[in-house]
Amino acid sequence: MVGYTHVHEETAPGARLEFLPARAAAESFLRDTLRVDLSRFDYLGEEANLTERPNRRDWSFSWEQRGFRAKDAPYRLNVTLAGDRVDGYEEFLKVPEAWKLDYERLRSTNNLIEYIALIPYAFLLGGCLYVIFALGRRGMLEWRGGLALGLFLTVLYFLMTMNQWPLDRAGYDTNTPYTSFFLSEAGQAVMVSLLSALLVVLAVVPGEPLYRLLQPSKLRLGVGFRLPGLRTREFFCASVIGICLAAAHIGYITVFYIVSGKLGAWAPQDLNYTNVVSTSLPWLYPMAIGIYAATSEEFLFRLFAIPYLLRITKSRLLAVVLPAFAWGFLHSNYPQDRPTSVGSKSA
């Protein structure tokens, strides 16, 4: 066990231990319950914290492993007491303050790049609207397939959001009517689902005719979703190539971390856990996010952007590279391992 926490009510009764008895209780927990060899740890007196509650006194004590550093990060143990009972324990790496500041500077640069990348993203969305207006006047748009896909994504996204209702309900403010809270959350889920689907429709509706004009001999988009299209050699070859590229990407990531580790790069590893696994349909979240990412990003940055930019720049290289760069930099501020205390805390 590397950590746990037990949440008490603010006014729950308990003992009011003095410093020495409280520290003795924490040491007894480490020594007798967790079988920790305290001779290998130094007690950190400056980390001891006292919190006075209405009906009890809470304490927090820390120890640091002697002679151990992970890139200047010491390994620590922390024990908390509610009254005279141990109510929390954690093992973690104490990330150095200098590393945190370095990390924040790096992330601020990532954020700036992402904001700049919103400019070409807005340009492509504007191009979608322009093409919809231009081709729509000539009756060259096929709305049925795009709207069907949008409806499917709306329902899927809404179901994904409502599947997390138990998690959202945990944040319910009891000072407001429950009905108002529910209707507000459900309304937000509907609006977000509609907006997300609309972005896909805006890309696929103008992108499909542009792609058809650019690649008249290739499989049409609508056919690719039907059984005859799934049985074609073109679909089979494209699927094999896509799977192989995914495997190559995983290999690249593995090599990247091996090489960067040899060169001194370091980031604390945290448990990749989310409360979504506690929902009724935990598979719904990754499926919905995966389908939405595949449709929104592929349709906008490839299906639409490549033939659209090819018409503007007259360069196949620019038409392929520019949307790829825009897509990549839009992901530059994705969450990374956070420079905080590393460990596992589960209620």
C-alpha positions as CSV (number, residue, x, y, z in Angstrom):
1,M,0.0,0.0,0.0
2,V,1.4,3.4,-1.0
3,G,-1.4,5.6,0.2
4,Y,-5.0,6.1,1.4
5,T,-7.2,8.9,2.8
6,H,-10.2,8.8,5.1
7,V,-12.4,11.9,4.9
8,H,-14.0,13.1,8.2
9,E,-16.7,15.7,8.8
10,E,-15.3,19.1,10.0
11,T,-17.2,18.8,13.3
12,A,-16.6,15.1,13.9
13,P,-15.4,14.5,17.5
14,G,-12.0,13.3,18.4
15,A,-9.0,13.6,20.8
16,R,-6.8,16.7,21.2
17,L,-3.4,15.1,21.3
18,E,-0.3,17.1,22.1
19,F,2.7,17.0,19.8
20,L,4.7,14.1,21.3
21,P,1.7,11.7,21.7
22,A,0.5,12.5,18.2
23,R,4.0,11.9,16.7
24,A,4.2,8.6,18.6
25,A,0.9,7.5,17.2
26,A,2.1,8.3,13.6
27,E,5.4,6.4,14.2
28,S,3.5,3.5,15.7
29,F,1.4,3.3,12.5
30,L,4.4,3.3,10.3
31,R,6.4,0.8,12.4
32,D,3.7,-1.6,13.5
33,T,1.1,-1.5,10.7
34,L,3.1,-0.8,7.6
35,R,6.4,-2.4,8.9
36,V,8.4,0.6,7.9
37,D,12.1,0.6,9.0
38,L,12.2,4.2,10.5
39,S,16.0,3.9,10.9
40,R,16.2,4.6,7.2
41,F,14.2,7.8,7.4
42,D,14.8,11.2,8.9
43,Y,11.9,12.9,10.7
44,L,11.1,16.3,9.2
45,G,10.1,18.5,12.2
46,E,9.5,21.6,10.0
47,E,6.9,19.7,8.0
48,A,4.7,18.9,11.1
49,N,1.4,20.7,10.9
50,L,-1.3,21.2,13.5
51,T,-5.0,22.0,12.6
52,E,-7.5,22.8,15.2
53,R,-11.0,21.5,14.5
54,P,-14.2,22.4,16.4
55,N,-14.2,19.1,18.3
56,R,-10.7,17.6,17.8
57,R,-7.1,18.4,16.8
58,D,-5.6,17.1,13.6
59,W,-1.8,16.5,12.9
60,S,0.4,15.8,9.9
61,F,3.9,14.4,10.1
62,S,6.5,13.7,7.4
63,W,9.7,11.6,7.1
64,E,12.3,11.6,4.3
65,Q,14.3,8.6,3.2
66,R,18.0,9.0,4.0
67,G,20.6,9.0,1.2
68,F,18.0,8.7,-1.7
69,R,17.4,11.1,-4.5
70,A,15.6,10.7,-7.8
71,K,17.0,13.6,-9.9
72,D,17.2,15.7,-6.7
73,A,13.7,14.6,-5.6
74,P,13.7,13.0,-2.1
75,Y,11.3,10.2,-1.2
76,R,8.9,11.0,1.6
77,L,6.3,9.5,3.8
78,N,3.4,11.5,5.2
79,V,1.0,10.5,8.0
80,T,-2.1,12.5,9.0
81,L,-4.1,12.1,12.2
82,A,-7.7,13.0,12.9
83,G,-7.8,13.2,16.7
84,D,-5.9,10.2,17.9
85,R,-6.7,8.0,14.8
86,V,-4.5,7.8,11.6
87,D,-6.8,8.9,8.8
88,G,-4.3,9.3,5.9
89,Y,-1.0,8.0,4.6
90,E,1.0,8.8,1.4
91,E,4.4,7.9,-0.1
92,F,5.6,10.4,-2.7
93,L,8.5,12.1,-4.4
94,K,8.9,15.7,-3.3
95,V,9.5,17.4,-6.6
96,P,12.1,20.2,-6.3
97,E,10.8,23.8,-6.5
98,A,13.4,24.7,-9.2
99,W,12.0,21.9,-11.3
100,K,8.4,23.1,-10.9
101,L,9.4,26.6,-12.0
102,D,11.2,25.2,-15.0
103,Y,8.2,23.1,-15.8
104,E,5.8,26.1,-15.5
105,R,8.0,28.1,-17.9
106,L,7.9,25.2,-20.4
107,R,4.1,24.9,-20.2
108,S,3.6,28.6,-20.6
109,T,5.5,28.3,-23.9
110,N,3.3,25.4,-24.9
111,N,0.2,27.4,-24.1
112,L,1.4,30.4,-26.2
113,I,2.1,28.1,-29.2
114,E,-1.4,26.5,-28.9
115,Y,-3.0,30.0,-28.8
116,I,-1.1,30.9,-32.0
117,A,-2.2,27.7,-33.7
118,L,-5.8,28.8,-33.2
119,I,-5.3,31.2,-36.0
120,P,-4.9,28.6,-38.8
121,Y,-7.7,26.6,-37.1
122,A,-10.0,29.6,-37.4
123,F,-8.9,30.0,-41.0
124,L,-9.9,26.4,-41.9
125,L,-13.3,26.8,-40.2
126,G,-13.8,30.0,-42.1
127,G,-12.8,28.1,-45.3
128,C,-15.4,25.5,-44.5
129,L,-18.1,28.1,-44.2
130,Y,-17.0,29.8,-47.5
131,V,-17.1,26.5,-49.4
132,I,-20.5,25.6,-47.9
133,F,-21.8,28.9,-49.2
134,A,-20.1,28.7,-52.6
135,L,-21.0,25.0,-53.3
136,G,-24.4,25.2,-51.7
137,R,-25.6,27.8,-54.1
138,R,-24.7,25.4,-56.9
139,G,-26.4,22.4,-55.3
140,M,-23.1,20.5,-55.0
141,L,-23.4,19.6,-51.3
142,E,-24.7,16.3,-49.8
143,W,-26.1,17.1,-46.4
144,R,-27.8,13.8,-45.6
145,G,-24.6,11.9,-44.7
146,G,-23.1,14.8,-42.8
147,L,-26.3,15.4,-40.8
148,A,-26.6,11.7,-40.0
149,L,-23.1,11.6,-38.7
150,G,-23.7,14.8,-36.7
151,L,-26.8,13.2,-35.1
152,F,-24.9,10.1,-34.2
153,L,-22.1,12.1,-32.6
154,T,-24.6,14.3,-30.7
155,V,-26.3,11.2,-29.2
156,L,-23.0,9.5,-28.5
157,Y,-21.5,12.6,-26.8
158,F,-24.6,13.2,-24.8
159,L,-24.7,9.6,-23.6
160,M,-21.0,9.9,-22.6
161,T,-21.6,13.0,-20.6
162,M,-24.7,11.7,-18.8
163,N,-22.9,8.4,-18.1
164,Q,-20.6,10.5,-15.8
165,W,-23.6,11.9,-13.9
166,P,-22.7,10.2,-10.6
167,L,-19.3,12.0,-10.8
168,D,-21.0,15.4,-11.6
169,R,-23.6,14.8,-8.9
170,A,-20.8,14.6,-6.3
171,G,-20.3,18.3,-6.8
172,Y,-23.9,19.2,-6.2
173,D,-24.3,22.4,-4.1
174,T,-27.1,21.6,-1.6
175,N,-27.9,25.4,-1.4
176,T,-29.5,25.2,-4.9
177,P,-32.6,23.1,-5.9
178,Y,-31.7,19.7,-7.1
179,T,-34.0,20.0,-10.1
180,S,-32.3,23.2,-11.2
181,F,-28.9,21.5,-10.9
182,F,-29.9,18.5,-13.0
183,L,-31.5,20.6,-15.7
184,S,-28.5,22.9,-15.8
185,E,-26.1,20.0,-16.2
186,A,-28.3,18.2,-18.7
187,G,-28.7,21.5,-20.7
188,Q,-24.9,22.0,-20.8
189,A,-24.5,18.4,-22.0
190,V,-27.0,19.0,-24.8
191,M,-25.3,22.2,-25.9
192,V,-21.7,20.8,-25.8
193,S,-22.9,17.7,-27.7
194,L,-24.6,19.8,-30.4
195,L,-21.6,22.2,-30.8
196,S,-19.1,19.3,-31.0
197,A,-21.2,17.6,-33.7
198,L,-21.6,20.8,-35.6
199,L,-17.8,21.2,-35.9
200,V,-17.7,17.8,-37.5
201,V,-20.6,18.6,-39.9
202,L,-19.0,21.8,-40.9
203,A,-15.9,19.9,-42.0
204,V,-17.3,16.8,-43.6
205,V,-20.0,18.5,-45.7
206,P,-17.7,20.8,-47.7
207,G,-14.7,18.4,-47.5
208,E,-16.4,15.5,-49.2
209,P,-17.0,17.2,-52.6
210,L,-13.5,18.7,-52.6
211,Y,-12.0,15.3,-51.9
212,R,-14.2,13.8,-54.6
213,L,-12.9,16.3,-57.2
214,L,-9.3,15.8,-56.1
215,Q,-9.4,12.0,-56.0
216,P,-12.2,10.9,-58.4
217,S,-10.8,7.4,-58.6
218,K,-10.7,6.8,-54.9
219,L,-13.4,5.3,-52.7
220,R,-16.2,7.8,-51.9
221,L,-16.6,8.7,-48.3
222,G,-20.2,7.6,-48.0
223,V,-19.4,4.2,-49.6
224,G,-16.6,3.6,-47.0
225,F,-19.2,3.3,-44.3
226,R,-21.2,0.6,-46.0
227,L,-20.5,-3.1,-46.4
228,P,-19.5,-3.0,-50.1
229,G,-17.0,-0.3,-49.3
230,L,-15.6,-2.3,-46.3
231,R,-15.0,-5.2,-48.6
232,T,-12.9,-3.3,-51.2
233,R,-9.2,-3.7,-51.6
234,E,-8.7,0.0,-51.1
235,F,-10.3,-0.1,-47.7
236,F,-8.3,-3.1,-46.7
237,C,-5.0,-1.6,-47.8
238,A,-5.8,1.7,-46.0
239,S,-6.7,-0.1,-42.8
240,V,-3.5,-2.2,-42.8
241,I,-1.4,0.9,-43.4
242,G,-3.2,2.8,-40.7
243,I,-2.6,0.0,-38.1
244,C,1.1,-0.3,-39.1
245,L,1.5,3.4,-38.7
246,A,-0.1,3.2,-35.2
247,A,2.4,0.5,-34.3
248,A,5.3,2.6,-35.6
249,H,4.0,5.6,-33.6
250,I,4.0,3.5,-30.4
251,G,7.6,2.4,-31.2
252,Y,8.6,6.0,-31.8
253,I,7.2,7.0,-28.4
254,T,9.0,4.1,-26.7
255,V,12.4,5.0,-28.3
256,F,11.8,8.7,-27.5
257,Y,11.5,8.1,-23.8
258,I,14.4,5.6,-23.8
259,V,16.7,8.1,-25.5
260,S,15.5,11.1,-23.6
261,G,16.0,9.2,-20.3
262,K,19.6,8.5,-21.3
263,L,20.1,12.3,-22.0
264,G,18.8,13.3,-18.6
265,A,15.2,14.2,-19.3
266,W,12.9,13.4,-16.4
267,A,9.3,13.7,-15.5
268,P,7.6,12.2,-12.4
269,Q,5.3,9.3,-13.3
270,D,1.8,9.4,-11.9
271,L,-0.9,6.8,-12.0
272,N,-3.1,7.2,-15.1
273,Y,-6.3,6.7,-13.2
274,T,-9.7,8.3,-13.8
275,N,-13.0,8.0,-12.0
276,V,-14.6,7.2,-15.4
277,V,-13.8,3.6,-14.7
278,S,-16.3,3.8,-11.8
279,T,-19.2,4.7,-14.1
280,S,-21.9,2.3,-15.3
281,L,-20.5,2.2,-18.8
282,P,-16.7,2.9,-18.5
283,W,-16.0,2.0,-22.1
284,L,-18.3,4.7,-23.4
285,Y,-15.9,7.6,-22.6
286,P,-12.9,6.3,-24.6
287,M,-15.1,5.1,-27.4
288,A,-16.9,8.5,-27.7
289,I,-13.7,10.5,-27.4
290,G,-11.9,8.3,-29.9
291,I,-14.7,8.5,-32.5
292,Y,-15.0,12.3,-32.1
293,A,-11.3,12.9,-32.4
294,A,-11.1,10.6,-35.5
295,T,-14.0,12.4,-37.2
296,S,-13.4,16.0,-36.2
297,E,-9.6,16.1,-36.8
298,E,-9.4,13.8,-39.8
299,F,-12.2,15.5,-41.7
300,L,-11.1,19.1,-41.0
301,F,-7.3,18.7,-41.3
302,R,-7.2,16.1,-44.0
303,L,-10.4,15.6,-45.9
304,F,-11.1,19.3,-46.2
305,A,-7.8,21.1,-45.5
306,I,-5.6,19.3,-48.1
307,P,-7.8,19.8,-51.2
308,Y,-8.7,23.3,-50.0
309,L,-5.1,24.4,-49.5
310,L,-4.1,22.7,-52.7
311,R,-6.5,25.0,-54.6
312,I,-5.1,28.1,-52.8
313,T,-1.3,27.4,-52.7
314,K,-1.1,25.2,-55.9
315,S,1.5,23.2,-53.9
316,R,0.8,19.6,-52.8
317,L,3.7,19.8,-50.3
318,L,2.2,22.9,-48.6
319,A,-1.3,21.5,-48.7
320,V,-0.1,18.4,-46.7
321,V,2.4,20.0,-44.4
322,L,0.5,23.2,-43.3
323,P,-2.5,21.4,-41.8
324,A,-0.2,18.8,-40.2
325,F,1.7,21.6,-38.5
326,A,-1.5,23.4,-37.4
327,W,-2.9,20.1,-36.0
328,G,0.3,19.3,-34.2
329,F,0.7,22.7,-32.6
330,L,-3.0,22.7,-31.5
331,H,-2.0,19.8,-29.3
332,S,1.1,21.5,-27.8
333,N,-0.4,22.2,-24.4
334,Y,-2.0,18.8,-23.8
335,P,-1.7,17.7,-20.1
336,Q,1.6,16.1,-19.2
337,D,2.8,14.6,-15.9
338,R,2.3,17.3,-13.4
339,P,5.2,18.3,-11.1
340,T,3.5,17.5,-7.9
341,S,3.7,15.0,-5.1
342,V,3.8,11.6,-6.7
343,G,2.0,8.7,-5.1
344,S,-1.4,7.0,-5.0
345,K,-4.3,8.3,-3.0
346,S,-7.6,6.3,-3.1
347,A,-10.5,6.9,-0.8
